[in-house]
């Protein structure tokens, strides 16, 4: 058996393509998860316009979308994530696998069409059959080497790769569900994480030849003639002022809420966590606001406001908790992560301006410029 390699080690075997932003488009943001195969077309169109603007401003975008109401319900019905229901005939599991993929690939085609209509040359790259596989439900480096090669080739050709959460083959279970959030981490590790062993203390990410390339381009003031998705009063450009984009690459999770809350956002008293600090080992804690002595963390020592996670009964990928854990794992690599609302000015700023617009110092001492959650390596 060949040795297992990390996505970053595999990426070091080949020249890195230009990648500035990996965008995870949440299934709950672009679909109505309570209704089978139902889109939220306005949100999808808004995000597509933002991705097209990012492409016009230099490219280097990778989009990964969730399944939402396309796939989750079918996958749950047939227990695809577990390789099939206990005692279920193999043909039944294979049928569930096929129906799940038919649904998620339908959404992938719709997302690609929306991006193309907005002016972004999107190319769908489904994980199943595209070089992604798992072992015991886990994605190892050798299980994504070919898939990352496909992404690299599309980027080098000037296209926008569009991947998605998918039903994939598993060497132990037979089949399982590969979460879009897990794919985002693998892509970020291969194409954005600083090269070398361990985590970078810079927190910037990006290829060596890219670092500093964007620091002199002030997107917010449009001083270089860069085109934003919406130049109106509600746009990121209008609200941001002189905010510089990140020098390296970053990851954006676009969701159906403003960010990560200390409890489900629909509950009374729910508070948005503006910043989450991650240790090199992947453990995390919420940065307390001035005067707030409550501790919020992802360790056993969590305090009174430890986030309470919830997900729909048919969500087979773990919901918000998985998202936070994957975001923390990405930040531990030295790549900043922003969690913001899809279709909002904050979501646009996350993609086009990067982490600088979400720093607690971006508002001149008045708090972050935009509402969202910035997840970064502590000390960066």
C-alpha positions in Angstrom: 0.0 0.0 0.0 1.3 3.4 -0.9 2.1 6.0 1.8 -0.6 8.5 2.7 0.1 12.1 1.9 -1.5 15.3 3.0 -3.2 17.5 0.4 -0.4 20.1 1.0 2.3 17.5 0.4 0.6 16.4 -2.8 0.3 20.1 -3.9 4.1 20.6 -3.4 4.8 18.0 -6.1 3.4 20.4 -8.8 3.5 24.1 -9.3 0.6 25.8 -7.5 -2.1 27.5 -9.7 -3.2 31.0 -8.7 -5.9 30.6 -6.1 -7.0 33.6 -4.1 -10.4 32.6 -2.6 -12.1 29.3 -1.9 -15.8 29.9 -1.4 -18.1 27.4 0.3 -21.7 28.1 -0.7 -23.9 26.6 1.9 -26.8 24.4 0.9 -29.1 26.2 3.3 -28.2 29.5 1.7 -29.1 28.6 -1.9 -31.9 26.1 -1.3 -34.9 25.8 0.9 -33.8 22.7 3.0 -37.4 22.1 4.1 -38.6 21.6 0.6 -37.3 18.9 -1.8 -35.1 20.3 -4.6 -36.2 23.9 -4.1 -33.8 26.8 -4.9 -33.4 30.2 -3.4 -32.8 31.9 -6.8 -32.3 35.4 -5.6 -29.5 34.4 -3.2 -27.8 32.2 -5.9 -27.9 35.1 -8.4 -26.4 37.5 -5.9 -23.6 35.1 -5.1 -23.0 34.4 -8.7 -22.5 38.1 -9.4 -20.0 38.3 -6.6 -18.0 35.4 -7.9 -18.1 36.9 -11.4 -16.7 40.2 -10.0 -13.9 38.2 -8.2 -13.1 36.5 -11.5 -12.9 39.9 -13.3 -10.7 41.2 -10.6 -8.0 38.6 -11.2 -9.6 35.2 -10.9 -8.3 32.4 -8.7 -11.7 31.5 -7.2 -12.8 28.0 -6.4 -16.5 27.4 -5.5 -17.7 24.4 -3.4 -21.4 24.2 -2.7 -23.5 22.1 -0.4 -26.4 20.0 -1.4 -29.2 21.6 0.7 -32.5 20.1 -0.3 -30.8 18.4 -3.3 -29.5 15.1 -2.0 -29.7 15.3 1.8 -33.2 13.9 2.0 -32.4 11.0 -0.4 -29.1 10.3 1.3 -30.8 10.1 4.7 -33.6 7.8 3.4 -31.1 5.3 2.1 -28.4 5.8 4.8 -25.8 6.5 2.1 -23.4 8.2 4.6 -23.1 4.9 6.5 -22.7 2.8 3.4 -26.4 1.7 3.5 -28.9 0.8 6.2 -28.1 -2.3 8.3 -29.3 -5.4 6.5 -30.4 -3.4 3.4 -30.0 -5.2 0.1 -26.9 -4.0 -1.8 -29.1 -3.0 -4.8 -31.1 -0.7 -2.5 -28.0 1.1 -1.3 -26.7 1.5 -4.9 -30.1 2.9 -5.9 -29.9 5.4 -3.0 -26.4 6.3 -4.0 -27.5 6.9 -7.6 -30.5 8.9 -6.7 -28.5 11.1 -4.3 -25.9 11.8 -7.0 -28.6 12.6 -9.6 -30.0 15.2 -7.2 -26.7 16.9 -6.2 -25.4 17.0 -9.8 -28.7 18.6 -10.8 -27.9 21.4 -8.3 -24.3 21.6 -9.5 -25.5 22.2 -13.1 -27.8 24.9 -11.9 -25.1 26.6 -9.9 -22.7 26.5 -12.9 -25.4 27.9 -15.1 -26.0 30.8 -12.7 -22.3 31.6 -12.5 -21.9 31.5 -16.3 -25.0 33.8 -16.7 -23.3 36.3 -14.4 -20.1 36.1 -16.4 -18.0 33.6 -14.5 -16.6 30.7 -16.6 -17.7 28.0 -14.3 -16.8 24.3 -14.8 -18.5 21.6 -12.7 -16.2 19.1 -11.1 -18.1 16.4 -9.3 -16.1 14.5 -6.7 -17.5 11.1 -7.5 -15.7 9.9 -10.6 -13.5 13.0 -10.4 -10.7 11.6 -8.3 -12.2 11.8 -4.7 -12.7 8.8 -2.5 -12.7 8.0 1.2 -11.7 5.2 3.6 -14.0 4.6 6.6 -15.7 7.9 5.9 -12.4 9.8 6.1 -10.7 11.7 3.3 -6.9 11.0 3.1 -4.4 12.7 0.9 -4.3 9.8 -1.6 -8.1 9.9 -1.7 -8.1 13.4 -3.2 -4.8 13.6 -5.2 -6.5 13.2 -8.6 -9.4 15.4 -7.6 -7.0 18.2 -6.6 -5.3 17.8 -9.9 -8.5 18.4 -11.7 -9.1 21.6 -9.7 -5.5 22.7 -10.5 -6.0 22.1 -14.2 -9.2 24.1 -14.3 -7.6 27.0 -12.4 -4.6 27.1 -14.7 -7.0 27.2 -17.7 -8.7 30.3 -16.2 -11.9 28.6 -15.2 -13.8 28.7 -12.0 -13.9 25.1 -10.6 -17.3 24.3 -9.0 -17.3 21.3 -6.7 -20.0 20.1 -4.3 -20.8 17.7 -1.5 -21.3 14.3 -3.0 -21.9 10.6 -2.6 -18.5 9.0 -3.2 -17.1 5.5 -3.1 -15.5 4.3 0.2 -12.9 1.5 0.4 -14.3 0.3 3.7 -18.0 1.3 3.7 -18.7 0.9 0.1 -20.0 4.4 -0.2 -20.5 7.5 2.0 -21.1 11.2 1.8 -18.2 13.5 1.3 -19.1 16.9 2.8 -18.4 20.1 0.9 -16.8 21.5 4.0 -14.3 18.7 4.0 -13.6 19.3 0.3 -13.0 23.0 1.2 -10.4 22.1 3.8 -8.5 19.8 1.3 -8.5 22.5 -1.4 -7.4 25.2 1.1 -4.6 23.0 2.3 -3.4 22.2 -1.2 -3.7 25.7 -2.7 -3.7 28.3 0.0 -1.8 27.0 3.1 1.8 28.3 3.4 4.3 25.7 2.3 6.5 24.0 4.7 5.9 21.9 7.8 3.6 23.1 10.6 1.4 26.1 10.6 2.4 29.6 9.4 2.5 32.3 12.0 1.6 34.8 9.4 -2.0 33.6 8.9 -1.9 34.9 5.4 -1.7 31.8 3.2 -1.3 32.0 -0.5 1.6 31.1 -2.8 5.0 32.8 -2.2 4.8 34.6 -5.5 1.3 35.9 -4.7 2.1 37.3 -1.3 2.0 41.1 -1.4 0.5 41.1 -4.9 -2.8 42.3 -3.8 -1.7 44.5 -0.9 -1.3 47.6 -3.1 -4.6 47.2 -4.8 -7.3 49.0 -2.8 -10.5 47.2 -3.9 -12.8 49.3 -1.6 -12.0 52.6 -3.1 -12.0 51.2 -6.6 -8.8 53.1 -7.2 -7.6 50.5 -9.7 -10.8 50.3 -11.6 -11.8 46.9 -10.2 -15.3 45.9 -10.9 -17.6 45.0 -8.0 -20.8 43.0 -8.2 -22.9 46.0 -7.1 -21.6 49.5 -6.9 -24.7 50.8 -5.1 -25.1 52.0 -1.6 -25.5 48.5 -0.2 -22.4 47.1 -1.8 -19.2 46.1 0.0 -17.3 48.8 -1.9 -19.6 51.5 -0.7 -19.6 50.5 2.9 -16.0 49.4 3.3 -13.9 52.5 2.8 -10.2 52.0 2.3 -9.9 48.4 3.2 -7.1 46.4 1.5 -7.7 42.8 0.4 -5.7 39.9 2.0 -2.2 39.6 0.7 -2.6 35.8 0.5 -5.6 33.6 0.0 -8.6 33.1 2.2 -11.7 30.9 2.6 -15.3 32.1 2.8 -18.2 30.1 4.1 -21.4 31.8 2.8 -24.4 30.6 4.9 -28.0 31.5 5.5 -27.1 33.5 8.7 -24.7 36.3 9.5 -22.0 34.0 11.1 -21.5 31.7 14.1 -23.7 32.4 17.1 -23.3 31.3 20.7 -26.6 29.5 20.3 -29.0 28.8 17.4 -29.7 32.2 16.0 -33.5 31.9 16.2 -33.3 31.6 19.9 -33.8 34.7 22.1 -30.5 36.4 23.1 -28.4 34.7 20.5 -25.2 36.7 20.0 -22.9 36.7 16.9 -19.3 35.7 17.6 -17.2 38.2 15.6 -13.9 36.4 15.9 -12.8 32.8 16.7 -9.1 32.2 17.5 -7.6 28.9 16.7 -4.5 27.3 18.2 -2.0 25.3 16.0 -3.5 22.1 17.3 -6.9 23.0 16.0 -8.6 23.8 19.3 -10.5 27.1 19.3 -12.0 29.8 21.4 -14.1 32.8 20.7 -12.4 36.1 21.2 -14.2 37.9 24.0 -15.5 41.5 23.4 -14.2 44.2 25.8 -15.9 43.8 29.1 -17.1 40.3 28.3 -15.5 37.7 30.6 -17.4 34.7 29.3 -15.4 32.0 27.8 -16.5 30.3 24.6 -14.3 27.5 23.3 -14.1 24.3 21.5 -12.4 22.4 24.3 -13.5 20.6 27.4 -12.9 23.8 29.4 -15.7 25.6 27.6 -17.4 28.3 29.6 -21.0 29.3 30.0 -21.5 30.5 26.4 -20.2 27.5 24.5 -22.0 27.4 21.2 -25.0 25.1 20.9 -25.1 23.4 17.5 -28.2 22.2 15.7 -28.9 20.8 12.3 -31.9 19.6 10.3 -32.8 16.0 10.9 -32.0 15.1 7.3 -28.6 16.9 7.3 -26.2 14.0 6.8 -23.0 16.2 7.0 -23.1 17.4 10.6 -24.5 20.9 10.0 -23.0 24.0 11.7 -20.7 22.0 14.1 -18.9 20.4 11.2 -18.6 23.9 9.6 -16.9 25.3 12.7 -14.6 22.4 13.1 -13.5 22.5 9.4 -13.1 26.3 9.6 -10.8 25.8 12.7 -8.8 23.2 10.9 -8.3 25.5 8.0 -7.3 28.4 10.2 -4.8 26.1 12.0 -3.1 25.8 8.6 -2.5 29.6 8.6 -5.4 30.4 6.2 -8.0 32.9 7.4 -11.7 31.9 7.2 -14.7 34.2 7.1 -18.2 33.0 7.8 -20.9 35.5 6.5 -24.4 35.6 5.1 -24.8 34.8 1.4 -26.4 37.5 -0.7 -25.5 40.3 1.8 -23.0 43.1 1.6 -21.0 41.2 4.2 -20.9 38.1 2.0 -19.7 40.2 -0.9 -17.0 41.9 1.2 -15.9 38.5 2.5 -15.2 37.3 -1.1 -13.8 40.6 -2.6 -12.1 42.3 0.4 -11.1 39.4 2.6 -10.3 39.2 6.3 -9.3 42.9 6.6 -12.9 44.0 6.3 -13.9 41.8 9.2 -11.1 42.6 11.7 -12.4 44.1 14.9 -10.1 47.0 14.2 -11.5 47.6 10.7 -14.2 49.9 11.9 -11.8 52.4 13.5 -12.4 51.2 17.0 -16.1 50.9 16.4 -16.0 47.1 15.9 -15.8 45.1 12.7 -16.8 46.9 9.5 -19.1 44.0 8.5 -21.2 41.5 10.4 -19.6 38.0 10.2 -17.3 35.6 12.0 -13.6 35.8 11.3 -11.7 32.5 12.1 -8.0 32.9 12.3 -4.8 31.5 13.8 -4.2 33.0 17.2 -1.2 35.3 17.1 -1.4 35.9 13.4 
